[in-house]
Amino acid sequence: LDILHYANIISLFDIIEGWFYVQIGETHKVPKWIRHEEETRKLLPPVIIGREYLVRSDGLLAEGRYDELLAFMRQTDVLYTERGILYAVIQNKITKAILHHYRGDQEDSINALNEAYELSSPNNLIIQYIEYGNQMRTVLNAAKRNKKCKIPLEWLNTIHTKSSTYAKQLAHLVSEYKDVTLSAN
């Protein structure tokens, strides 16, 4: 930190750590300032606020707090669009596809997935889909059966395969992490 001379570099470490804990299913370990808006506004200047929102969204999704997540994404949709952060706009649409699917609203799920695909396909941005692993597989299975899905079947199958591989690798890593954590205690 002394060498880098960045006053806010610690927030990046917290964001990375938060992402890690969301991935392994330990959302309670995500730093408090990321999980709670009032904490974020106390700690970060407005120009920096936004990067941690993707972690907060994923945490809310992992915890099944769908209504709160939808309300939160109404705010972040505006922020990401105004700032021109395409990656985050796409991720919000993917997240909406997943949460609507789990809420039983297949039409909104497919609409969000179609919108995400339209934005991501010109640049072949796929990692956002893959990192949702089993959740994405479930959404893709439903999309394949839905006539309103405008996404090519080949693309759906590719993402399904990559999401499955990611989910298996993540499960293995989480198991190893928990084994190491238990043996250290």
C-alpha positions as CSV (number, residue, x, y, z in Angstrom):
1,L,0.0,0.0,0.0
2,D,2.9,2.4,0.7
3,I,4.4,1.7,-2.7
4,L,1.2,2.1,-4.6
5,H,0.2,5.4,-3.0
6,Y,-3.5,4.7,-3.5
7,A,-5.8,6.0,-0.8
8,N,-8.6,3.7,-1.8
9,I,-6.7,0.5,-2.7
10,I,-8.0,-1.3,0.3
11,S,-11.5,-1.1,-1.1
12,L,-10.3,-3.2,-4.1
13,F,-9.0,-5.9,-1.7
14,D,-12.3,-5.9,0.1
15,I,-14.2,-6.3,-3.2
16,I,-12.0,-9.2,-4.2
17,E,-12.4,-10.8,-0.8
18,G,-16.2,-10.2,-1.0
19,W,-16.4,-11.9,-4.4
20,F,-14.5,-14.9,-3.0
21,Y,-16.8,-15.3,0.0
22,V,-19.9,-15.0,-2.2
23,Q,-18.5,-17.7,-4.5
24,I,-17.9,-20.1,-1.7
25,G,-21.3,-19.5,-0.1
26,E,-20.1,-17.5,2.9
27,T,-21.8,-14.2,2.3
28,H,-21.8,-13.3,5.9
29,K,-18.0,-12.8,5.6
30,V,-18.4,-10.2,2.9
31,P,-17.1,-6.9,4.3
32,K,-19.9,-5.0,6.0
33,W,-19.4,-1.8,4.0
34,I,-20.1,-3.8,0.8
35,R,-23.2,-5.4,2.2
36,H,-24.8,-2.2,3.5
37,E,-25.3,1.0,1.5
38,E,-25.0,3.4,4.5
39,E,-21.5,1.9,5.2
40,T,-20.4,2.4,1.6
41,R,-21.4,6.0,1.5
42,K,-19.5,6.7,4.8
43,L,-16.3,5.2,3.5
44,L,-16.0,5.9,-0.3
45,P,-16.0,9.0,-2.3
46,P,-19.0,9.1,-4.8
47,V,-16.8,8.7,-7.9
48,I,-15.6,5.3,-6.6
49,I,-18.9,3.9,-5.5
50,G,-20.2,1.2,-7.9
51,R,-17.6,-1.5,-8.2
52,E,-18.7,-3.1,-4.9
53,Y,-22.3,-3.2,-6.1
54,L,-21.7,-6.3,-8.2
55,V,-20.5,-8.2,-5.2
56,R,-23.5,-6.9,-3.1
57,S,-25.9,-8.0,-5.9
58,D,-24.3,-11.5,-6.1
59,G,-24.5,-11.8,-2.3
60,L,-28.2,-10.9,-2.3
61,L,-28.8,-13.4,-5.1
62,A,-26.9,-16.1,-3.2
63,E,-29.0,-15.4,-0.1
64,G,-32.3,-15.5,-2.1
65,R,-33.2,-12.0,-1.2
66,Y,-34.9,-11.3,-4.5
67,D,-37.2,-8.4,-3.7
68,E,-34.3,-6.5,-2.1
69,L,-32.1,-7.3,-5.0
70,L,-34.6,-6.1,-7.6
71,A,-35.0,-2.8,-5.7
72,F,-31.2,-2.5,-5.5
73,M,-30.8,-3.1,-9.2
74,R,-33.2,-0.4,-10.1
75,Q,-30.6,2.0,-8.7
76,T,-27.5,0.2,-10.1
77,D,-29.1,0.0,-13.6
78,V,-29.2,3.8,-13.7
79,L,-25.7,4.1,-12.3
80,Y,-24.1,1.6,-14.7
81,T,-25.9,3.0,-17.7
82,E,-24.9,6.6,-16.9
83,R,-21.3,5.6,-16.4
84,G,-21.3,3.4,-19.5
85,I,-20.1,0.3,-17.6
86,L,-21.3,-2.3,-20.2
87,Y,-19.9,-5.3,-18.2
88,A,-22.0,-4.3,-15.2
89,V,-25.1,-3.6,-17.3
90,I,-24.8,-7.1,-18.7
91,Q,-24.3,-8.6,-15.3
92,N,-27.4,-7.0,-13.9
93,K,-29.4,-8.4,-16.8
94,I,-28.0,-11.9,-16.2
95,T,-28.7,-11.6,-12.4
96,K,-32.3,-10.5,-13.3
97,A,-32.7,-13.6,-15.5
98,I,-31.6,-15.8,-12.6
99,L,-33.7,-14.2,-9.9
100,H,-36.8,-14.1,-12.1
101,H,-36.4,-17.7,-12.9
102,Y,-36.2,-18.7,-9.3
103,R,-39.2,-16.5,-8.5
104,G,-41.1,-18.4,-11.2
105,D,-41.5,-15.5,-13.6
106,Q,-40.2,-17.2,-16.8
107,E,-41.2,-14.4,-19.1
108,D,-39.2,-11.8,-17.3
109,S,-36.3,-14.3,-17.0
110,I,-36.2,-14.9,-20.7
111,N,-36.5,-11.2,-21.5
112,A,-33.6,-10.4,-19.3
113,L,-31.5,-13.2,-20.7
114,N,-32.3,-12.1,-24.3
115,E,-31.3,-8.5,-23.4
116,A,-28.0,-9.7,-21.8
117,Y,-27.2,-11.8,-24.9
118,E,-27.9,-8.9,-27.2
119,L,-25.4,-6.7,-25.3
120,S,-22.7,-9.4,-24.8
121,S,-22.7,-11.3,-28.1
122,P,-21.1,-8.6,-30.3
123,N,-18.0,-8.7,-28.1
124,N,-18.3,-12.4,-27.1
125,L,-18.5,-11.6,-23.4
126,I,-19.4,-14.9,-21.7
127,I,-17.6,-15.1,-18.4
128,Q,-20.4,-13.3,-16.6
129,Y,-22.7,-16.1,-17.5
130,I,-20.3,-18.9,-16.7
131,E,-19.5,-17.6,-13.2
132,Y,-23.1,-18.2,-12.2
133,G,-22.5,-22.0,-12.6
134,N,-25.4,-24.1,-11.5
135,Q,-27.8,-21.1,-11.4
136,M,-27.0,-20.4,-15.0
137,R,-27.4,-24.0,-16.0
138,T,-30.9,-24.0,-14.6
139,V,-31.8,-20.8,-16.4
140,L,-30.3,-22.1,-19.7
141,N,-32.3,-25.3,-19.5
142,A,-35.5,-23.3,-19.1
143,A,-34.4,-21.0,-22.0
144,K,-33.9,-23.9,-24.3
145,R,-37.5,-24.9,-23.8
146,N,-38.9,-21.4,-24.1
147,K,-40.1,-20.2,-27.6
148,K,-39.5,-16.6,-26.6
149,C,-35.8,-17.2,-26.2
150,K,-34.0,-15.5,-29.1
151,I,-30.6,-16.9,-28.3
152,P,-29.0,-19.5,-30.7
153,L,-29.1,-23.0,-29.3
154,E,-25.4,-23.5,-30.0
155,W,-24.6,-20.5,-27.8
156,L,-26.9,-21.8,-25.0
157,N,-25.2,-25.2,-25.2
158,T,-21.7,-23.7,-25.1
159,I,-22.5,-21.6,-22.0
160,H,-24.3,-24.5,-20.4
161,T,-21.2,-26.7,-20.8
162,K,-18.8,-24.0,-19.5
163,S,-21.1,-23.2,-16.6
164,S,-21.3,-26.9,-15.7
165,T,-17.5,-27.1,-15.8
166,Y,-17.2,-24.0,-13.7
167,A,-19.7,-25.3,-11.1
168,K,-17.8,-28.5,-10.8
169,Q,-14.4,-26.8,-10.4
170,L,-15.9,-24.4,-7.9
171,A,-17.5,-27.2,-5.8
172,H,-14.1,-28.9,-5.7
173,L,-12.3,-25.7,-4.7
174,V,-14.9,-24.9,-2.0
175,S,-14.5,-28.5,-0.6
176,E,-10.7,-28.1,-0.5
177,Y,-11.0,-24.7,1.1
178,K,-13.3,-25.9,3.8
179,D,-11.1,-29.0,4.5
180,V,-8.1,-26.7,4.9
181,T,-10.1,-24.3,7.1
182,L,-11.3,-27.1,9.3
183,S,-7.9,-28.7,9.7
184,A,-6.4,-25.3,10.6
185,N,-8.8,-24.9,13.4
